[in-house]
Amino acid sequence: MDWSSKISESSDFETGVRECLSAIEADLESQPHLLIAFVSPDFQAFYQDLPELVSEYFPETTLIGCSGNGVIGEGIEVENRPGIALTAAIMPDVSITPFHITGSELPDGDQPPEKWESLVKVKRDSEPKFIILADPFTVEIQSLIKGMDYAFPDSTIIGGIASGGSQPGSNAIYFNGTTDRGVAGIALNGNVEIDTIVAQGCKPIGSLMRITKCERNILTGLDDNSPFTVLSGIYNQLSEPDQQLFQNSLFLGTVTDPFIDTPTTKDFLIRNIVGANPDEGKLAIGEILREGQLVQFHLRDSNTSSENLKIMLESYSSDDSKHDQFGALLFSCLGRGSYLYGEANHDTDMFKEIVGEIPLTGFFCNGEVGPVGESTYVHGYTSSFGIIKPKNLL
C-alpha cells in the first residue's frame, strides 16, 4: 500500500490540478487505484473539468471527491483562498467499489439490508469500510448513515458533507464524473483497515449523571433532579472563564453504549442544547435520549478543542495495535481551523507531531461523519480522522 498527498494554492485551476497530479505521478511507482479530490469554491466554474484532467494522467483510477470551503493536503490547511487537494493510493489486495446514491434512492426505514447492499454494490458479510462524501442539499445524511449502520453493523463509515456552496447545485460531488447532488462513496474490501479518531472538542464539567426522565429529545430529569437545578449547581462551581463559556458554549455529552459505566472522552457523543424552558424544567437536546442513559455536560472553546484533540491523538498513538499507517483523511468542521484557533494548521500540525508524518488530506465540512462507540453519527465542531492501513502486512 502506498499513498501520496498533494496540495496546490495556484489561482489557476488547470495549473493547480496538474501540479498535484504530476507530483503524485512522481511519488507513486504505478497508476493509483484510488484518487480523492477536494476543491475550493474559488473554482466553482471549473468543477466539471477535474475528471478529464485526472483521466489524462490516471485513466484507470477510481475518482471520488467534493467541494470544500477550505482544503487540506500534505498536512497543510488552506482556508479562505484557492486550494486543490488530491490524495492517491496504490492499494494491492483491496477491492474498491465506488457508488453514488441520490436522495430519491434512499431506502425507507423498513427496507431490508439487501436493498442497501444493492445500492452500495457490496455484501454486508464482507465487512466493507466506507468513505462517503455528501451534498447537504440533496440527500438526507442522517437517514443515509442510519441505514448504512443498520445494513452494515460491522463496518466503519467515515466522511464529510460538502461545503462551499450556498444553495442546491452549487457544490461539486465527484464520482468518476462530476455531479452536484447525492452522495459519492467507496466501499473498501480486502487487506485494509480504517482506524478512526473523532475529536469533538469539548471538556466535561460537573459529574456523570443518569437520565431519570425524558421524552424523545426532551430532558426533564437527571438523577431525579430538574436539569436546571443540576446546571445551577454546576455553574456555581465553575471558574469565572468557564462561567463565561457556560453562557454560550454549553453542550450535553451522551454515552451511546448502555454497557459502559465508566466512560472516557471517546465514549461521549456531544450534542447541542437546542432549547430550554425553565418554567417547565425542560431542556431540548439535539439527539434522541433514553431513560437510564449516562450523560455529562461539556464546554467547548479553542483551548478545550486543542486539549481534546491532543488526548484523542495520544490515546490512539499509544495503542500498540495501531501501526503501519499509510494514509489519512481529515474531515474537519468549518468552525475549526483558523476561525477557532486564530492560526492555520493547528489540527494537522498536532496530528503530525503525535501520530506521525502520514500523507494527510481532507477538507472543511458542513458536517463530519465518524463513529462514537458502535454507531456512526454526523458531528459538528469536530475533526474526524480516518487512518488507512493494511489489515495484514504481506
C-alpha positions as CSV (number, residue, x, y, z in Angstrom):
1,M,0.0,0.0,0.0
2,D,1.3,3.4,-0.9
3,W,-0.2,6.9,-0.5
4,S,0.6,10.4,-1.8
5,S,-1.0,13.7,-0.7
6,K,-0.5,16.9,-2.7
7,I,-1.9,20.4,-2.5
8,S,-1.8,23.5,-4.7
9,E,-2.6,27.1,-3.9
10,S,-2.4,28.2,-7.6
11,S,-5.1,30.6,-8.6
12,D,-5.4,28.9,-12.0
13,F,-7.5,25.7,-11.8
14,E,-5.8,23.7,-14.5
15,T,-2.3,24.6,-13.3
16,G,-3.1,23.6,-9.8
17,V,-4.6,20.3,-10.7
18,R,-1.7,19.5,-13.0
19,E,0.8,20.4,-10.2
20,C,-0.8,17.9,-7.9
21,L,-1.2,15.1,-10.5
22,S,2.4,15.5,-11.7
23,A,3.7,15.3,-8.1
24,I,1.5,12.3,-7.4
25,E,2.8,10.6,-10.6
26,A,6.4,11.2,-9.5
27,D,5.6,9.9,-6.0
28,L,4.0,6.6,-6.9
29,E,5.6,3.7,-8.7
30,S,2.5,2.9,-10.8
31,Q,-1.0,4.1,-11.5
32,P,-3.0,4.6,-8.3
33,H,-6.1,2.6,-7.8
34,L,-7.9,5.5,-6.0
35,L,-7.8,9.3,-6.1
36,I,-9.8,11.5,-3.7
37,A,-10.1,15.2,-4.6
38,F,-11.2,18.3,-2.7
39,V,-11.6,21.6,-4.5
40,S,-12.3,25.1,-3.0
41,P,-15.3,27.1,-4.2
42,D,-13.0,29.6,-5.9
43,F,-13.0,27.2,-8.8
44,Q,-16.7,26.6,-9.0
45,A,-16.8,27.5,-12.7
46,F,-14.2,24.7,-13.4
47,Y,-15.5,21.9,-11.1
48,Q,-16.6,19.9,-14.2
49,D,-13.0,19.9,-15.7
50,L,-11.4,17.9,-12.9
51,P,-12.4,14.3,-14.0
52,E,-11.0,14.8,-17.5
53,L,-7.7,16.1,-16.2
54,V,-7.4,13.2,-13.8
55,S,-8.1,10.7,-16.5
56,E,-5.4,12.2,-18.7
57,Y,-2.9,11.2,-16.0
58,F,-4.6,8.2,-14.5
59,P,-7.2,6.7,-16.9
60,E,-7.9,3.6,-14.8
61,T,-8.2,5.3,-11.4
62,T,-11.4,5.5,-9.4
63,L,-12.2,9.1,-8.5
64,I,-14.3,10.5,-5.7
65,G,-14.3,13.9,-4.1
66,C,-16.2,17.1,-3.4
67,S,-16.0,20.8,-3.0
68,G,-14.8,22.2,0.3
69,N,-14.7,25.7,1.7
70,G,-11.1,25.0,2.8
71,V,-9.0,22.1,1.8
72,I,-6.2,20.0,3.4
73,G,-3.3,18.3,1.6
74,E,0.3,17.4,2.6
75,G,-0.8,18.2,6.1
76,I,-1.4,21.8,5.2
77,E,-4.8,23.6,5.7
78,V,-5.7,26.1,3.0
79,E,-8.6,28.3,4.1
80,N,-10.2,31.4,2.6
81,R,-8.2,31.2,-0.6
82,P,-7.9,29.0,-3.7
83,G,-6.9,25.4,-3.0
84,I,-6.9,22.0,-4.6
85,A,-6.0,18.9,-2.5
86,L,-5.6,15.5,-4.1
87,T,-4.6,12.2,-2.5
88,A,-3.9,9.0,-4.4
89,A,-3.4,5.4,-3.2
90,I,-2.0,2.2,-4.6
91,M,-3.9,-0.5,-2.7
92,P,-3.0,-4.0,-3.7
93,D,-5.2,-6.8,-2.4
94,V,-8.0,-4.2,-1.9
95,S,-11.3,-4.1,-3.8
96,I,-12.5,-0.5,-4.4
97,T,-16.2,-0.3,-5.2
98,P,-17.5,3.2,-6.0
99,F,-21.1,4.1,-5.6
100,H,-23.4,7.1,-6.0
101,I,-26.8,7.5,-4.3
102,T,-29.3,10.3,-4.9
103,G,-31.8,11.4,-2.3
104,S,-34.7,9.7,-4.0
105,E,-32.9,6.4,-3.9
106,L,-32.5,6.2,-0.2
107,P,-34.5,3.2,1.1
108,D,-37.3,3.6,3.6
109,G,-36.7,2.7,7.2
110,D,-38.5,-0.7,6.7
111,Q,-36.4,-1.8,3.8
112,P,-34.2,-4.9,4.3
113,P,-30.4,-4.8,4.4
114,E,-30.3,-6.3,0.9
115,K,-31.7,-3.0,-0.5
116,W,-28.6,-1.2,0.9
117,E,-26.3,-3.9,-0.4
118,S,-27.6,-3.3,-3.9
119,L,-27.2,0.5,-3.6
120,V,-23.6,0.3,-2.5
121,K,-22.8,-2.8,-4.5
122,V,-21.2,-4.9,-1.7
123,K,-22.3,-7.6,0.7
124,R,-22.6,-7.0,4.4
125,D,-20.7,-10.2,5.3
126,S,-17.6,-8.8,3.6
127,E,-17.5,-6.1,6.4
128,P,-16.6,-3.3,4.0
129,K,-15.0,0.0,5.1
130,F,-16.8,3.1,3.7
131,I,-15.8,6.6,2.8
132,I,-18.7,8.9,1.9
133,L,-19.0,12.5,0.6
134,A,-22.5,14.0,0.6
135,D,-24.2,17.1,-0.7
136,P,-26.1,18.8,2.1
137,F,-29.0,20.0,-0.1
138,T,-30.0,16.9,-2.0
139,V,-29.6,13.9,0.4
140,E,-30.7,13.3,4.0
141,I,-27.4,12.4,5.5
142,Q,-28.8,11.2,8.9
143,S,-31.1,8.7,7.1
144,L,-28.2,7.6,4.9
145,I,-25.9,6.9,7.9
146,K,-28.7,5.3,10.0
147,G,-29.5,2.9,7.1
148,M,-25.9,2.0,6.4
149,D,-25.3,1.3,10.1
150,Y,-28.3,-1.0,10.1
151,A,-27.3,-2.8,6.9
152,F,-23.5,-3.0,7.7
153,P,-23.3,-3.2,11.5
154,D,-19.6,-4.3,11.5
155,S,-18.4,-1.7,9.0
156,T,-16.5,1.6,9.6
157,I,-18.0,4.7,8.0
158,I,-16.2,8.0,7.7
159,G,-16.6,11.1,5.6
160,G,-17.9,14.6,5.3
161,I,-20.6,16.9,4.0
162,A,-19.5,19.1,1.0
163,S,-19.2,22.8,1.7
164,G,-18.5,26.0,-0.3
165,G,-22.0,26.2,-1.9
166,S,-24.9,28.1,-0.5
167,Q,-27.8,26.6,-2.5
168,P,-28.7,23.4,-4.3
169,G,-26.5,22.8,-7.4
170,S,-23.6,24.9,-6.1
171,N,-21.4,22.1,-4.6
172,A,-19.4,19.5,-6.5
173,I,-19.7,15.8,-5.9
174,Y,-17.1,13.7,-7.8
175,F,-17.9,10.1,-8.8
176,N,-15.6,9.5,-11.7
177,G,-17.5,12.3,-13.4
178,T,-19.0,15.4,-11.8
179,T,-22.4,15.9,-10.3
180,D,-23.9,18.4,-7.8
181,R,-26.2,16.1,-5.8
182,G,-26.4,13.0,-3.7
183,V,-23.6,11.1,-2.0
184,A,-20.5,9.6,-3.6
185,G,-18.7,6.9,-1.8
186,I,-16.4,3.9,-2.0
187,A,-16.5,0.6,-0.2
188,L,-13.1,-1.0,0.6
189,N,-12.8,-4.7,0.9
190,G,-9.8,-7.0,1.4
191,N,-6.5,-6.2,3.1
192,V,-7.5,-2.8,4.5
193,E,-8.5,-1.3,7.8
194,I,-9.6,2.2,8.7
195,D,-8.8,3.4,12.2
196,T,-10.9,6.4,13.4
197,I,-10.2,9.3,15.7
198,V,-13.3,11.6,16.4
199,A,-12.3,14.7,18.3
200,Q,-15.4,16.6,19.3
201,G,-13.5,19.4,21.0
202,C,-15.1,19.5,24.5
203,K,-14.2,19.1,28.1
204,P,-16.6,17.7,30.7
205,I,-18.0,19.7,33.6
206,G,-19.9,18.6,36.7
207,S,-20.4,15.0,37.3
208,L,-21.6,12.0,35.4
209,M,-25.4,11.6,35.7
210,R,-28.1,9.3,34.7
211,I,-31.3,10.4,32.8
212,T,-34.2,9.6,35.0
213,K,-36.9,11.2,32.9
214,C,-37.1,12.2,29.2
215,E,-39.3,12.0,26.1
216,R,-37.5,11.7,22.8
217,N,-35.1,14.6,22.8
218,I,-36.7,16.5,25.8
219,L,-34.7,16.1,29.0
220,T,-36.6,16.6,32.3
221,G,-34.9,14.5,34.9
222,L,-31.2,14.0,35.9
223,D,-30.6,11.8,38.9
224,D,-34.2,12.6,39.9
225,N,-33.5,16.4,39.8
226,S,-34.5,19.1,37.4
227,P,-31.8,19.7,34.7
228,F,-31.9,23.4,35.8
229,T,-31.2,22.5,39.4
230,V,-28.2,20.5,38.2
231,L,-27.0,23.2,35.9
232,S,-27.2,25.8,38.7
233,G,-25.1,23.7,40.9
234,I,-22.5,23.1,38.2
235,Y,-22.3,26.8,37.3
236,N,-21.6,27.9,40.9
237,Q,-18.6,25.5,41.0
238,L,-17.0,26.8,37.7
239,S,-14.2,29.2,37.4
240,E,-15.0,32.6,36.0
241,P,-13.7,31.9,32.5
242,D,-15.8,28.6,32.4
243,Q,-18.8,30.5,33.6
244,Q,-18.4,32.8,30.6
245,L,-18.2,29.7,28.3
246,F,-21.3,28.2,30.1
247,Q,-23.4,31.1,28.7
248,N,-23.0,30.2,25.0
249,S,-20.8,27.1,24.6
250,L,-22.7,24.5,26.8
251,F,-23.3,21.0,25.4
252,L,-24.5,17.7,26.6
253,G,-22.4,14.6,26.2
254,T,-24.4,11.3,26.0
255,V,-22.9,7.9,26.4
256,T,-24.2,5.9,23.5
257,D,-23.2,2.4,24.8
258,P,-25.5,1.3,27.5
259,F,-22.9,-1.2,28.8
260,I,-20.3,1.4,29.7
261,D,-20.4,2.6,33.3
262,T,-17.2,4.5,33.4
263,P,-16.9,6.4,30.2
264,T,-13.8,8.1,28.8
265,T,-13.6,11.0,26.4
266,K,-14.2,8.9,23.3
267,D,-17.4,7.4,24.7
268,F,-19.4,10.7,24.7
269,L,-21.5,11.9,21.8
270,I,-21.6,15.7,22.0
271,R,-24.8,17.3,21.1
272,N,-26.2,20.9,21.2
273,I,-28.7,22.1,23.7
274,V,-31.3,23.4,21.2
275,G,-33.9,24.8,23.6
276,A,-34.8,25.4,27.2
277,N,-38.0,26.0,29.2
278,P,-37.0,26.7,32.8
279,D,-40.6,27.1,33.9
280,E,-41.4,23.6,32.8
281,G,-38.0,22.2,33.7
282,K,-37.3,21.1,30.1
283,L,-34.1,21.0,28.1
284,A,-34.2,20.2,24.4
285,I,-31.2,18.3,23.1
286,G,-30.1,17.7,19.5
287,E,-30.3,13.9,19.9
288,I,-32.9,11.3,20.9
289,L,-32.4,10.4,24.6
290,R,-33.3,7.3,26.6
291,E,-34.0,6.9,30.3
292,G,-31.1,5.3,32.2
293,Q,-28.6,6.8,29.8
294,L,-25.4,8.3,31.3
295,V,-24.7,11.9,30.4
296,Q,-22.4,14.8,31.4
297,F,-22.4,18.5,30.4
298,H,-19.5,19.8,28.4
299,L,-17.9,23.1,27.4
300,R,-16.1,24.0,24.2
301,D,-13.7,26.7,23.1
302,S,-10.3,26.8,21.3
303,N,-8.5,25.5,24.4
304,T,-10.8,22.6,25.1
305,S,-10.7,21.7,21.4
306,S,-7.0,21.7,21.4
307,E,-6.7,19.7,24.6
308,N,-9.4,17.2,23.5
309,L,-7.6,16.6,20.2
310,K,-4.3,16.0,22.0
311,I,-6.0,13.5,24.3
312,M,-7.6,11.6,21.4
313,L,-4.4,11.6,19.3
314,E,-2.2,10.5,22.2
315,S,-4.6,7.7,23.1
316,Y,-4.5,6.4,19.5
317,S,-0.7,6.7,19.2
318,S,-0.1,4.9,22.5
319,D,-2.1,1.8,21.3
320,D,0.4,-0.8,20.2
321,S,-2.2,-2.3,17.9
322,K,-2.3,0.9,15.8
323,H,0.6,0.7,13.5
324,D,1.7,0.6,9.8
325,Q,-0.5,3.6,8.8
326,F,-0.1,4.5,5.1
327,G,-2.6,7.3,4.5
328,A,-5.0,9.5,6.4
329,L,-8.1,11.6,5.7
330,L,-9.3,14.5,7.9
331,F,-12.9,15.8,7.8
332,S,-12.8,19.0,9.9
333,C,-15.6,21.4,10.8
334,L,-15.8,24.8,9.1
335,G,-15.9,26.1,12.7
336,R,-12.4,24.8,13.4
337,G,-9.2,25.8,11.6
338,S,-8.1,29.5,11.8
339,Y,-11.6,30.5,12.7
340,L,-11.3,28.7,16.0
341,Y,-7.6,28.8,16.8
342,G,-6.6,32.1,15.2
343,E,-4.0,30.3,13.1
344,A,-3.9,27.7,10.3
345,N,-2.6,24.1,10.6
346,H,-3.4,23.6,14.3
347,D,-5.0,20.2,13.9
348,T,-2.8,18.9,11.1
349,D,0.4,20.0,13.0
350,M,-0.7,18.2,16.1
351,F,-1.5,15.1,14.0
352,K,2.0,15.1,12.5
353,E,3.6,15.7,15.9
354,I,1.8,12.9,17.7
355,V,0.8,10.3,15.1
356,G,3.5,10.9,12.5
357,E,4.3,12.1,9.0
358,I,1.5,10.2,7.2
359,P,0.1,11.6,4.0
360,L,-2.9,13.6,5.3
361,T,-5.7,15.0,3.1
362,G,-9.2,16.4,3.7
363,F,-11.4,19.4,3.8
364,F,-13.5,21.6,6.0
365,C,-17.0,20.2,6.1
366,N,-20.6,21.2,6.7
367,G,-20.8,18.1,8.9
368,E,-18.3,15.4,9.8
369,V,-19.1,11.7,9.7
370,G,-17.5,9.3,12.1
371,P,-18.2,6.7,14.8
372,V,-18.8,7.1,18.5
373,G,-19.0,3.7,20.1
374,E,-20.7,1.2,17.8
375,S,-22.7,3.7,15.8
376,T,-21.9,6.4,13.2
377,Y,-23.0,10.0,13.6
378,V,-22.9,13.4,11.9
379,H,-20.9,15.7,14.1
380,G,-20.3,19.5,14.3
381,Y,-17.2,21.3,15.5
382,T,-15.3,18.1,15.1
383,S,-12.2,16.7,13.5
384,S,-12.9,13.2,12.2
385,F,-9.8,11.3,11.1
386,G,-9.7,8.1,9.1
387,I,-6.3,6.4,9.2
388,I,-5.9,3.8,6.4
389,K,-3.6,0.8,6.6
390,P,-3.3,-2.8,5.6
391,K,-5.1,-5.3,7.7
392,N,-2.1,-7.6,7.4
393,L,1.4,-6.6,6.2
394,L,2.2,-9.0,3.3
